[in-house]
Amino acid sequence: MLDIDNFITELSVEAPRLALMMRKVVTAVNQTAGVLGIDSTSHASPPDPPQGINVKAANGLAHVTIMDNSQRGRSLNYFLEHDTNPAFPAPHVVHLVASRGAFLSLPAKDDGGSPQSWYFRAFSMNPGSSQRSAHVVFGGFATPTAVNVGGSTSLTPLPSTGAGTASTTGQQGGQGFGSAQFAQPETGVKLP
């Protein structure tokens, strides 16, 4: 939040009209920053984490909802990640924007026809934050619940390519928009 009250107090003695104009500019900058979920002087604080995640699946379709009863602003964005590994080493990211629910079409089997389970987690993040909220994992952190989506679709997922400014290797899950403002070009990253 932009705060120049000490400067404006001094200025109001010497140039009251200029001080009034500066107060209006500061108010406008802070209002705009608040609406966008950013801080005009630094990174915004990470939001409170969602309280829970629910998953229901059948016939290759998963319906995932996020429970978040914390104080929220319009700029809050939600991210859903799913992986076939409960440790989420390279999760696939779904940016839900302001929504707290999604329907996902996921394959029940890999390319070889072997059943594959899915694991889900979610978090929230503001565009102006360099940190996301804490994750919420379906089934809990200690015991993520495997979800068999059912159906007969076979497909081994391609490797994740991540999201935001996180590495394009997909091995930096849980980054949302990313912790850096910009990502440098990556060299040596091989395409499948």
Z-matrix of the N, CA and C atoms (Angstrom, degrees):
N
C 1 1.435
C 2 1.523 1 108.71
N 3 1.306 2 115.70 1 130.29
C 4 1.448 3 122.36 2 179.17
C 5 1.523 4 108.86 3 -73.29
N 6 1.343 5 116.86 4 125.66
C 7 1.459 6 121.65 5 -177.54
C 8 1.527 7 108.66 6 -136.82
N 9 1.325 8 116.00 7 108.20
C 10 1.468 9 120.11 8 178.71
C 11 1.537 10 110.03 9 -125.81
N 12 1.332 11 117.13 10 31.53
C 13 1.459 12 121.70 11 -176.88
C 14 1.532 13 113.07 12 -56.09
N 15 1.332 14 117.40 13 -42.27
C 16 1.465 15 119.22 14 179.98
C 17 1.523 16 111.04 15 -61.32
N 18 1.303 17 116.88 16 -42.81
C 19 1.458 18 121.53 17 178.97
C 20 1.528 19 110.50 18 -65.07
N 21 1.334 20 117.02 19 -43.97
C 22 1.461 21 121.06 20 -178.59
C 23 1.528 22 110.88 21 -65.97
N 24 1.323 23 117.59 22 -36.61
C 25 1.468 24 120.74 23 177.71
C 26 1.522 25 110.36 24 -60.33
N 27 1.334 26 116.34 25 -45.68
C 28 1.465 27 119.76 26 177.15
C 29 1.522 28 110.64 27 -64.60
N 30 1.323 29 116.39 28 -42.51
C 31 1.457 30 121.39 29 -176.67
C 32 1.528 31 111.71 30 -66.60
N 33 1.338 32 117.11 31 -32.54
C 34 1.466 33 120.39 32 -176.94
C 35 1.524 34 112.48 33 -63.41
N 36 1.323 35 118.18 34 -24.38
C 37 1.460 36 121.80 35 176.84
C 38 1.527 37 109.86 36 -74.57
N 39 1.328 38 116.23 37 -44.77
C 40 1.462 39 121.15 38 -175.21
C 41 1.534 40 113.15 39 -84.02
N 42 1.328 41 116.87 40 -37.87
C 43 1.473 42 120.50 41 -176.59
C 44 1.531 43 109.34 42 -145.06
N 45 1.337 44 116.82 43 80.42
C 46 1.465 45 120.07 44 -174.60
C 47 1.534 46 114.36 45 -59.17
N 48 1.327 47 117.74 46 -36.03
C 49 1.471 48 119.61 47 179.90
C 50 1.534 49 110.62 48 -68.62
N 51 1.312 50 116.23 49 -39.60
C 52 1.466 51 120.29 50 177.33
C 53 1.530 52 110.37 51 -65.61
N 54 1.329 53 116.38 52 -39.34
C 55 1.468 54 120.15 53 178.11
C 56 1.527 55 110.85 54 -62.53
N 57 1.335 56 117.16 55 -41.41
C 58 1.462 57 121.35 56 177.93
C 59 1.524 58 110.80 57 -62.87
N 60 1.333 59 116.05 58 -43.62
C 61 1.461 60 120.16 59 178.36
C 62 1.543 61 110.53 60 -62.09
N 63 1.319 62 116.66 61 -42.29
C 64 1.470 63 120.34 62 179.55
C 65 1.524 64 111.14 63 -63.83
N 66 1.323 65 118.09 64 -39.07
C 67 1.473 66 121.30 65 176.85
C 68 1.531 67 110.42 66 -60.60
N 69 1.342 68 116.05 67 -41.77
C 70 1.463 69 119.53 68 179.13
C 71 1.524 70 111.38 69 -66.18
N 72 1.322 71 117.37 70 -38.73
C 73 1.466 72 121.09 71 178.27
C 74 1.529 73 110.01 72 -64.68
N 75 1.327 74 117.20 73 -45.59
C 76 1.464 75 121.19 74 179.33
C 77 1.525 76 110.38 75 -62.19
N 78 1.320 77 117.36 76 -42.90
C 79 1.466 78 120.84 77 178.13
C 80 1.528 79 110.64 78 -60.92
N 81 1.335 80 116.21 79 -44.01
C 82 1.470 81 120.15 80 179.97
C 83 1.530 82 111.64 81 -64.47
N 84 1.321 83 117.21 82 -43.73
C 85 1.469 84 120.97 83 179.20
C 86 1.531 85 109.84 84 -62.10
N 87 1.323 86 117.68 85 -46.69
C 88 1.469 87 120.81 86 -178.83
C 89 1.524 88 111.84 87 -66.72
N 90 1.329 89 117.88 88 -37.65
C 91 1.469 90 120.99 89 177.10
C 92 1.529 91 110.25 90 -63.83
N 93 1.316 92 117.07 91 -46.43
C 94 1.465 93 121.21 92 179.26
C 95 1.522 94 110.83 93 -61.53
N 96 1.320 95 116.88 94 -44.29
C 97 1.465 96 120.85 95 179.22
C 98 1.519 97 111.01 96 -61.39
N 99 1.332 98 117.01 97 -42.43
C 100 1.463 99 120.25 98 179.69
C 101 1.512 100 112.70 99 -62.84
N 102 1.329 101 116.65 100 -41.39
C 103 1.467 102 121.09 101 179.45
C 104 1.525 103 110.81 102 -65.24
N 105 1.322 104 117.03 103 -37.47
C 106 1.461 105 121.25 104 -177.78
C 107 1.528 106 113.71 105 -83.26
N 108 1.334 107 117.59 106 -9.09
C 109 1.458 108 119.98 107 -178.77
C 110 1.516 109 112.49 108 76.37
N 111 1.323 110 115.50 109 32.50
C 112 1.456 111 120.35 110 179.30
C 113 1.521 112 109.26 111 -125.67
N 114 1.303 113 116.48 112 168.98
C 115 1.460 114 122.76 113 174.11
C 116 1.518 115 105.42 114 -118.59
N 117 1.303 116 116.96 115 127.58
C 118 1.467 117 120.21 116 -175.00
C 119 1.522 118 113.31 117 -70.25
N 120 1.329 119 118.29 118 -10.10
C 121 1.468 120 120.57 119 -178.58
C 122 1.520 121 114.11 120 -118.10
N 123 1.317 122 118.26 121 -13.83
C 124 1.472 123 121.17 122 -179.86
C 125 1.532 124 108.53 123 -164.29
N 126 1.322 125 116.49 124 -171.61
C 127 1.464 126 120.20 125 176.88
C 128 1.519 127 109.61 126 -75.61
N 129 1.312 128 115.61 127 143.31
C 130 1.462 129 121.10 128 176.19
C 131 1.525 130 109.06 129 -70.50
N 132 1.309 131 116.17 130 152.30
C 133 1.470 132 121.08 131 177.28
C 134 1.519 133 109.30 132 -67.70
N 135 1.338 134 116.91 133 149.30
C 136 1.471 135 118.03 134 176.79
C 137 1.529 136 109.89 135 -66.48
N 138 1.332 137 117.25 136 148.08
C 139 1.463 138 119.86 137 179.44
C 140 1.524 139 111.43 138 -74.35
N 141 1.325 140 115.32 139 165.70
C 142 1.461 141 120.09 140 172.36
C 143 1.518 142 108.33 141 -64.62
N 144 1.333 143 117.53 142 147.13
C 145 1.472 144 119.23 143 -178.53
C 146 1.522 145 112.07 144 -74.70
N 147 1.331 146 116.01 145 154.83
C 148 1.462 147 119.02 146 171.11
C 149 1.535 148 108.92 147 -60.93
N 150 1.320 149 116.51 148 155.92
C 151 1.461 150 120.47 149 -178.08
C 152 1.523 151 113.45 150 -88.53
N 153 1.322 152 117.64 151 -19.75
C 154 1.458 153 117.81 152 -177.98
C 155 1.516 154 112.65 153 -169.25
N 156 1.321 155 114.55 154 170.53
C 157 1.460 156 121.97 155 178.12
C 158 1.532 157 107.21 156 -142.27
N 159 1.316 158 116.32 157 137.92
C 160 1.464 159 122.23 158 178.66
C 161 1.519 160 108.83 159 -121.85
N 162 1.335 161 115.37 160 144.46
C 163 1.460 162 120.53 161 179.03
C 164 1.528 163 108.67 162 -136.98
N 165 1.326 164 115.43 163 133.97
C 166 1.462 165 122.10 164 174.07
C 167 1.518 166 106.00 165 -132.53
N 168 1.334 167 117.90 166 134.76
C 169 1.463 168 120.39 167 -174.83
C 170 1.523 169 112.14 168 -138.91
N 171 1.341 170 114.78 169 148.29
C 172 1.468 171 122.44 170 174.74
C 173 1.521 172 108.73 171 -167.95
N 174 1.330 173 116.18 172 142.64
C 175 1.468 174 122.69 173 174.50
C 176 1.521 175 114.14 174 51.61
N 177 1.325 176 116.79 175 41.25
C 178 1.462 177 120.99 176 176.71
C 179 1.519 178 114.61 177 80.36
N 180 1.313 179 117.42 178 8.00
C 181 1.453 180 121.81 179 -178.88
C 182 1.522 181 109.53 180 -119.24
N 183 1.323 182 116.21 181 133.21
C 184 1.467 183 121.18 182 176.53
C 185 1.520 184 108.26 183 -117.91
N 186 1.322 185 116.08 184 131.87
C 187 1.457 186 121.56 185 173.60
C 188 1.527 187 106.26 186 -107.62
N 189 1.331 188 115.70 187 118.47
C 190 1.466 189 121.41 188 -176.24
C 191 1.517 190 108.65 189 -117.94
N 192 1.325 191 116.50 190 131.05
C 193 1.461 192 120.91 191 175.43
C 194 1.521 193 109.35 192 -126.56
N 195 1.323 194 114.79 193 147.54
C 196 1.464 195 122.59 194 -179.80
C 197 1.521 196 107.64 195 -111.95
N 198 1.323 197 116.93 196 131.60
C 199 1.457 198 121.94 197 176.07
C 200 1.527 199 108.24 198 -98.78
N 201 1.328 200 115.89 199 123.09
C 202 1.462 201 120.67 200 178.68
C 203 1.516 202 108.95 201 -143.53
N 204 1.320 203 116.26 202 103.47
C 205 1.453 204 122.06 203 -179.92
C 206 1.520 205 112.00 204 -102.95
N 207 1.324 206 117.40 205 11.29
C 208 1.462 207 120.67 206 179.55
C 209 1.526 208 110.17 207 -76.27
N 210 1.334 209 116.65 208 170.78
C 211 1.456 210 119.95 209 174.44
C 212 1.517 211 108.21 210 -66.01
N 213 1.339 212 116.94 211 131.16
C 214 1.457 213 121.41 212 -175.34
C 215 1.521 214 110.08 213 -131.15
N 216 1.310 215 115.78 214 148.21
C 217 1.461 216 121.27 215 172.99
C 218 1.513 217 109.45 216 -109.04
N 219 1.308 218 116.20 217 166.97
C 220 1.461 219 121.06 218 -179.16
C 221 1.521 220 113.36 219 -61.89
N 222 1.302 221 117.14 220 -25.04
C 223 1.466 222 120.14 221 -176.39
C 224 1.524 223 113.22 222 -83.66
N 225 1.328 224 118.21 223 -5.28
C 226 1.463 225 120.84 224 -176.92
C 227 1.523 226 110.91 225 -65.64
N 228 1.324 227 116.36 226 130.54
C 229 1.465 228 123.55 227 179.10
C 230 1.523 229 109.39 228 -114.87
N 231 1.322 230 115.79 229 144.07
C 232 1.462 231 121.86 230 178.18
C 233 1.519 232 110.32 231 -111.14
N 234 1.322 233 114.66 232 145.15
C 235 1.452 234 122.11 233 178.19
C 236 1.527 235 108.39 234 -127.83
N 237 1.309 236 114.89 235 137.91
C 238 1.459 237 122.63 236 177.34
C 239 1.518 238 107.08 237 -118.28
N 240 1.313 239 117.23 238 134.93
C 241 1.455 240 121.22 239 177.00
C 242 1.519 241 109.09 240 -124.14
N 243 1.333 242 115.48 241 142.28
C 244 1.459 243 120.42 242 176.17
C 245 1.522 244 108.62 243 -136.15
N 246 1.313 245 114.66 244 147.25
C 247 1.464 246 120.88 245 -176.67
C 248 1.523 247 107.59 246 -153.55
N 249 1.331 248 116.11 247 158.34
C 250 1.470 249 120.46 248 175.19
C 251 1.522 250 110.83 249 -89.00
N 252 1.318 251 117.34 250 0.67
C 253 1.464 252 123.18 251 179.15
C 254 1.534 253 108.04 252 -119.03
N 255 1.352 254 118.54 253 127.34
C 256 1.467 255 120.29 254 -177.08
C 257 1.529 256 114.28 255 -65.47
N 258 1.327 257 117.98 256 -12.95
C 259 1.463 258 120.97 257 177.33
C 260 1.531 259 111.74 258 -86.62
N 261 1.320 260 117.39 259 -6.69
C 262 1.466 261 123.68 260 179.72
C 263 1.534 262 112.25 261 52.59
N 264 1.341 263 118.47 262 53.35
C 265 1.467 264 119.05 263 -178.65
C 266 1.529 265 113.86 264 -70.17
N 267 1.319 266 117.58 265 -27.24
C 268 1.471 267 121.78 266 179.42
C 269 1.529 268 108.30 267 -150.29
N 270 1.330 269 117.12 268 67.74
C 271 1.465 270 119.72 269 -174.20
C 272 1.523 271 113.14 270 -70.94
N 273 1.314 272 114.69 271 152.59
C 274 1.460 273 121.50 272 172.22
C 275 1.524 274 106.74 273 -87.44
N 276 1.329 275 116.49 274 132.97
C 277 1.461 276 122.87 275 -172.05
C 278 1.526 277 110.74 276 -104.84
N 279 1.316 278 115.27 277 133.70
C 280 1.458 279 121.75 278 174.23
C 281 1.525 280 106.75 279 -120.38
N 282 1.327 281 116.61 280 116.80
C 283 1.465 282 122.03 281 178.29
C 284 1.519 283 107.53 282 -86.20
N 285 1.318 284 116.39 283 112.65
C 286 1.461 285 121.22 284 -176.51
C 287 1.524 286 113.19 285 -89.95
N 288 1.313 287 117.87 286 -5.40
C 289 1.462 288 124.48 287 -175.76
C 290 1.533 289 107.16 288 58.77
N 291 1.325 290 119.74 289 -121.51
C 292 1.465 291 120.97 290 -177.90
C 293 1.527 292 112.68 291 -88.77
N 294 1.323 293 117.88 292 -10.97
C 295 1.464 294 121.83 293 -177.69
C 296 1.528 295 111.01 294 -71.35
N 297 1.319 296 115.27 295 149.13
C 298 1.464 297 120.66 296 175.44
C 299 1.529 298 110.81 297 -115.18
N 300 1.324 299 116.18 298 29.65
C 301 1.452 300 119.41 299 178.24
C 302 1.514 301 111.29 300 -162.27
N 303 1.338 302 115.17 301 154.03
C 304 1.464 303 120.05 302 179.54
C 305 1.520 304 109.92 303 -157.59
N 306 1.322 305 114.97 304 152.05
C 307 1.450 306 122.51 305 169.89
C 308 1.523 307 106.49 306 -103.97
N 309 1.325 308 117.27 307 128.42
C 310 1.458 309 122.04 308 -179.77
C 311 1.522 310 109.28 309 -121.98
N 312 1.306 311 115.71 310 134.73
C 313 1.455 312 121.49 311 174.28
C 314 1.530 313 106.77 312 -95.34
N 315 1.332 314 116.89 313 114.49
C 316 1.463 315 121.74 314 -176.14
C 317 1.525 316 110.37 315 -127.33
N 318 1.321 317 117.20 316 143.44
C 319 1.466 318 119.88 317 179.75
C 320 1.529 319 112.10 318 -74.00
N 321 1.326 320 115.86 319 140.72
C 322 1.460 321 121.48 320 179.94
C 323 1.528 322 112.16 321 -81.54
N 324 1.341 323 115.95 322 -21.10
C 325 1.467 324 120.16 323 -175.70
C 326 1.520 325 109.35 324 -134.01
N 327 1.338 326 115.29 325 158.28
C 328 1.465 327 119.39 326 176.09
C 329 1.532 328 109.02 327 -84.49
N 330 1.331 329 117.13 328 -177.09
C 331 1.463 330 121.21 329 -177.91
C 332 1.521 331 112.78 330 -58.66
N 333 1.336 332 117.02 331 -28.80
C 334 1.466 333 121.30 332 -179.36
C 335 1.518 334 113.42 333 -84.48
N 336 1.332 335 117.47 334 -0.50
C 337 1.462 336 120.71 335 179.94
C 338 1.514 337 113.93 336 87.87
N 339 1.345 338 117.71 337 2.56
C 340 1.467 339 120.52 338 177.93
C 341 1.529 340 110.16 339 -80.68
N 342 1.331 341 116.97 340 138.23
C 343 1.469 342 119.84 341 179.15
C 344 1.529 343 110.89 342 -59.55
N 345 1.341 344 116.03 343 142.41
C 346 1.460 345 120.02 344 174.84
C 347 1.524 346 108.86 345 -130.34
N 348 1.314 347 114.50 346 137.38
C 349 1.456 348 121.24 347 178.12
C 350 1.515 349 109.57 348 -97.36
N 351 1.309 350 115.48 349 158.24
C 352 1.459 351 122.24 350 179.65
C 353 1.522 352 110.31 351 -120.15
N 354 1.313 353 115.62 352 147.41
C 355 1.465 354 123.38 353 177.19
C 356 1.521 355 107.38 354 -122.54
N 357 1.326 356 116.35 355 147.21
C 358 1.459 357 121.21 356 -174.16
C 359 1.528 358 111.42 357 -131.03
N 360 1.328 359 114.61 358 143.37
C 361 1.463 360 120.53 359 171.57
C 362 1.523 361 108.16 360 -148.06
N 363 1.323 362 115.91 361 161.45
C 364 1.455 363 120.68 362 -177.40
C 365 1.523 364 110.24 363 -144.08
N 366 1.311 365 115.27 364 160.99
C 367 1.465 366 122.01 365 175.01
C 368 1.517 367 108.12 366 -159.24
N 369 1.315 368 116.27 367 171.61
C 370 1.459 369 120.88 368 177.19
C 371 1.524 370 109.25 369 -125.63
N 372 1.343 371 115.01 370 162.31
C 373 1.461 372 120.00 371 -178.54
C 374 1.519 373 108.92 372 -162.06
N 375 1.309 374 116.55 373 144.65
C 376 1.462 375 122.11 374 172.60
C 377 1.522 376 108.98 375 -95.19
N 378 1.327 377 118.69 376 148.00
C 379 1.466 378 120.44 377 -179.38
C 380 1.530 379 113.87 378 -56.49
N 381 1.311 380 118.01 379 -32.35
C 382 1.462 381 120.65 380 -177.54
C 383 1.507 382 114.66 381 -90.51
N 384 1.317 383 117.76 382 8.30
C 385 1.458 384 121.52 383 -179.23
C 386 1.520 385 110.39 384 -99.23
N 387 1.314 386 116.30 385 143.65
C 388 1.467 387 119.90 386 174.48
C 389 1.526 388 110.41 387 -93.43
N 390 1.330 389 117.09 388 -2.53
C 391 1.463 390 121.19 389 179.56
C 392 1.521 391 109.57 390 -130.90
N 393 1.303 392 114.59 391 143.33
C 394 1.456 393 121.32 392 176.22
C 395 1.521 394 109.27 393 -86.77
N 396 1.301 395 116.14 394 172.99
C 397 1.459 396 120.28 395 170.24
C 398 1.525 397 108.41 396 -72.72
N 399 1.295 398 116.64 397 172.90
C 400 1.466 399 120.38 398 172.64
C 401 1.531 400 108.56 399 -66.69
N 402 1.321 401 115.96 400 153.45
C 403 1.465 402 120.92 401 176.41
C 404 1.518 403 110.64 402 -73.38
N 405 1.303 404 115.35 403 154.96
C 406 1.445 405 122.71 404 164.47
C 407 1.530 406 104.52 405 -122.50
N 408 1.329 407 116.59 406 128.51
C 409 1.467 408 122.55 407 -174.33
C 410 1.519 409 109.25 408 -111.69
N 411 1.338 410 116.90 409 133.68
C 412 1.457 411 120.45 410 176.81
C 413 1.523 412 108.92 411 -63.92
N 414 1.319 413 116.78 412 117.80
C 415 1.463 414 122.76 413 -176.88
C 416 1.525 415 113.01 414 96.31
N 417 1.333 416 117.89 415 -14.56
C 418 1.468 417 122.21 416 179.88
C 419 1.517 418 112.08 417 102.90
N 420 1.329 419 116.06 418 158.93
C 421 1.467 420 121.59 419 -178.36
C 422 1.523 421 112.19 420 -63.31
N 423 1.321 422 116.75 421 -42.73
C 424 1.463 423 120.25 422 -175.85
C 425 1.524 424 112.59 423 -72.99
N 426 1.323 425 116.42 424 -31.04
C 427 1.466 426 120.25 425 -176.31
C 428 1.523 427 110.98 426 -137.65
N 429 1.346 428 118.15 427 69.56
C 430 1.464 429 119.17 428 177.92
C 431 1.526 430 110.28 429 -55.35
N 432 1.315 431 115.79 430 137.21
C 433 1.459 432 120.80 431 -178.49
C 434 1.524 433 110.67 432 -86.84
N 435 1.318 434 115.95 433 125.30
C 436 1.461 435 121.85 434 176.14
C 437 1.524 436 108.61 435 -75.11
N 438 1.327 437 116.14 436 136.30
C 439 1.461 438 121.21 437 179.53
C 440 1.521 439 108.30 438 -117.62
N 441 1.327 440 115.58 439 120.92
C 442 1.454 441 121.37 440 172.67
C 443 1.516 442 105.92 441 -93.69
N 444 1.332 443 117.06 442 115.44
C 445 1.465 444 120.40 443 -174.74
C 446 1.525 445 113.10 444 -77.27
N 447 1.339 446 117.29 445 -12.45
C 448 1.458 447 120.21 446 179.94
C 449 1.522 448 111.97 447 74.32
N 450 1.290 449 116.06 448 176.00
C 451 1.456 450 120.98 449 -179.27
C 452 1.511 451 111.70 450 93.50
N 453 1.317 452 115.88 451 -173.40
C 454 1.462 453 120.54 452 -175.05
C 455 1.526 454 113.35 453 -122.44
N 456 1.321 455 118.10 454 5.82
C 457 1.456 456 121.08 455 -178.71
C 458 1.517 457 110.58 456 -66.96
N 459 1.333 458 116.01 457 133.85
C 460 1.461 459 121.64 458 177.70
C 461 1.521 460 109.75 459 -116.84
N 462 1.318 461 116.18 460 125.40
C 463 1.453 462 121.37 461 177.88
C 464 1.523 463 108.86 462 -168.46
N 465 1.315 464 115.88 463 122.02
C 466 1.458 465 119.62 464 171.62
C 467 1.523 466 106.17 465 -85.04
N 468 1.339 467 118.60 466 124.06
C 469 1.458 468 119.52 467 -176.67
C 470 1.525 469 112.19 468 -62.50
N 471 1.321 470 116.04 469 146.85
C 472 1.460 471 121.16 470 170.10
C 473 1.522 472 107.75 471 -66.85
N 474 1.320 473 118.26 472 159.65
C 475 1.464 474 119.12 473 177.23
C 476 1.529 475 110.40 474 -61.85
N 477 1.318 476 115.27 475 145.16
C 478 1.457 477 120.52 476 177.23
C 479 1.528 478 110.08 477 -65.83
N 480 1.310 479 116.47 478 149.33
C 481 1.461 480 120.93 479 174.73
C 482 1.525 481 111.35 480 -113.02
N 483 1.338 482 117.27 481 12.74
C 484 1.459 483 121.79 482 174.52
C 485 1.516 484 113.29 483 75.05
N 486 1.329 485 114.68 484 -159.54
C 487 1.462 486 121.26 485 -178.78
C 488 1.521 487 109.87 486 -154.16
N 489 1.310 488 115.44 487 157.99
C 490 1.463 489 120.54 488 175.60
C 491 1.519 490 112.63 489 57.50
N 492 1.328 491 115.67 490 -138.64
C 493 1.463 492 120.16 491 -178.52
C 494 1.525 493 112.48 492 -91.61
N 495 1.333 494 117.70 493 7.60
C 496 1.468 495 120.50 494 175.72
C 497 1.530 496 109.10 495 -68.92
N 498 1.299 497 116.29 496 163.83
C 499 1.461 498 122.16 497 -179.30
C 500 1.530 499 111.43 498 -55.71
N 501 1.316 500 115.70 499 144.08
C 502 1.465 501 120.35 500 178.30
C 503 1.523 502 112.38 501 -78.75
N 504 1.339 503 117.90 502 2.39
C 505 1.461 504 120.44 503 175.39
C 506 1.521 505 111.08 504 -75.62
N 507 1.343 506 117.39 505 -12.74
C 508 1.454 507 120.82 506 -179.05
C 509 1.509 508 113.21 507 79.57
N 510 1.313 509 118.26 508 2.45
C 511 1.462 510 121.75 509 -175.41
C 512 1.521 511 112.95 510 -97.76
N 513 1.323 512 116.69 511 20.39
C 514 1.461 513 121.67 512 174.22
C 515 1.520 514 108.36 513 -126.63
N 516 1.312 515 116.63 514 60.80
C 517 1.450 516 121.05 515 179.69
C 518 1.517 517 111.28 516 -62.84
N 519 1.302 518 115.09 517 164.75
C 520 1.448 519 120.45 518 177.05
C 521 1.512 520 114.23 519 72.13
N 522 1.324 521 117.42 520 24.57
C 523 1.465 522 119.80 521 -178.51
C 524 1.525 523 112.84 522 -99.80
N 525 1.319 524 118.41 523 -17.86
C 526 1.457 525 119.70 524 -179.67
C 527 1.512 526 111.00 525 58.37
N 528 1.330 527 115.93 526 -120.67
C 529 1.462 528 120.40 527 177.98
C 530 1.521 529 111.36 528 -70.91
N 531 1.327 530 117.63 529 -19.74
C 532 1.458 531 122.66 530 -176.65
C 533 1.516 532 110.58 531 108.39
N 534 1.317 533 116.67 532 156.63
C 535 1.461 534 120.47 533 -178.64
C 536 1.526 535 111.87 534 -89.22
N 537 1.318 536 117.40 535 -16.32
C 538 1.468 537 121.63 536 178.74
C 539 1.523 538 109.17 537 -104.86
N 540 1.315 539 116.54 538 153.06
C 541 1.462 540 120.49 539 178.62
C 542 1.526 541 111.05 540 -67.36
N 543 1.330 542 116.61 541 -38.92
C 544 1.454 543 122.03 542 -179.28
C 545 1.519 544 109.53 543 -133.76
N 546 1.327 545 117.12 544 151.61
C 547 1.459 546 122.15 545 175.29
C 548 1.525 547 108.24 546 -105.04
N 549 1.307 548 115.94 547 138.59
C 550 1.458 549 120.95 548 175.55
C 551 1.523 550 108.37 549 -79.90
N 552 1.325 551 117.95 550 150.45
C 553 1.469 552 119.47 551 176.81
C 554 1.530 553 109.99 552 -57.97
N 555 1.310 554 115.15 553 138.30
C 556 1.465 555 119.97 554 -179.46
C 557 1.514 556 109.48 555 -97.72
N 558 1.319 557 115.84 556 133.21
C 559 1.459 558 121.03 557 177.50
C 560 1.517 559 108.87 558 -109.15
N 561 1.277 560 116.49 559 149.40
C 562 1.461 561 121.04 560 177.23
C 563 1.511 562 113.79 561 81.87
N 564 1.341 563 118.70 562 3.99
C 565 1.456 564 120.89 563 177.05
C 566 1.511 565 107.98 564 -81.26
N 567 1.331 566 116.13 565 121.40
C 568 1.461 567 121.41 566 -176.59
C 569 1.507 568 111.06 567 -93.52
N 570 1.300 569 115.55 568 136.29
C 571 1.441 570 121.03 569 174.71
C 572 1.513 571 109.04 570 -81.59
N 573 1.355 572 116.83 571 148.37
C 574 1.473 573 119.10 572 -179.73
C 575 1.515 574 111.76 573 -65.05
